[in-house]
Amino acid sequence: MVYDLACRTMDHLGTGQTIRREAVRADCYFVGQGYGLPTQGMLNAVKMLAELEGLLFDPVYSGKGLDGMITLVREGALSGMNNIVFVHTGGSAGLFGYQIQTGDIFK
């Protein structure tokens, strides 16, 4: 599914480039205990981007994906890549529904 979405995105952008199947990796490690359940890594990533860049990420998809990207960059798993694109798919309004469960992450 990730590969198909990447191919359709490239087609939509009209770049004329193709994506090799083996170049696409899907990693579910950063999902944590499950859908909609915050992880500490997600909380840290969301807080960092809010403080440093003024960007808000939701805790369900984008926040966990952001945690994954930051972690992989820090670990050197993406070294040698010239460009890394993170697609923020929205949903930041969902962030505020989690304050009761996670405490005020913006302290």
NORMO-V282583 format. One record per residue. N is the residue number from 0. RES is the residue in one small letter. SS is DSSP state (helix for helix, strand for strand, loop for the rest). Layout:
# NORMO-V282583
n,res,ss
N,RES,SS
N,RES,SS
This chain:
# NORMO-V282583
n,res,ss
0,m,loop
1,v,helix
2,y,helix
3,d,helix
4,l,helix
5,a,helix
6,c,helix
7,r,helix
8,t,helix
9,m,helix
10,d,helix
11,h,helix
12,l,helix
13,g,loop
14,t,loop
15,g,loop
16,q,loop
17,t,loop
18,i,loop
19,r,loop
20,r,helix
21,e,helix
22,a,helix
23,v,loop
24,r,loop
25,a,loop
26,d,loop
27,c,loop
28,y,helix
29,f,helix
30,v,helix
31,g,loop
32,q,loop
33,g,loop
34,y,loop
35,g,loop
36,l,loop
37,p,loop
38,t,loop
39,q,helix
40,g,helix
41,m,helix
42,l,helix
43,n,helix
44,a,helix
45,v,helix
46,k,helix
47,m,helix
48,l,helix
49,a,helix
50,e,helix
51,l,helix
52,e,helix
53,g,loop
54,l,loop
55,l,loop
56,f,loop
57,d,loop
58,p,loop
59,v,loop
60,y,loop
61,s,helix
62,g,helix
63,k,helix
64,g,helix
65,l,helix
66,d,helix
67,g,helix
68,m,helix
69,i,helix
70,t,helix
71,l,helix
72,v,helix
73,r,helix
74,e,helix
75,g,loop
76,a,loop
77,l,loop
78,s,loop
79,g,loop
80,m,loop
81,n,loop
82,n,loop
83,i,loop
84,v,loop
85,f,loop
86,v,loop
87,h,loop
88,t,loop
89,g,loop
90,g,loop
91,s,helix
92,a,helix
93,g,helix
94,l,helix
95,f,helix
96,g,helix
97,y,helix
98,q,helix
99,i,helix
100,q,helix
101,t,helix
102,g,loop
103,d,loop
104,i,loop
105,f,loop
106,k,loop
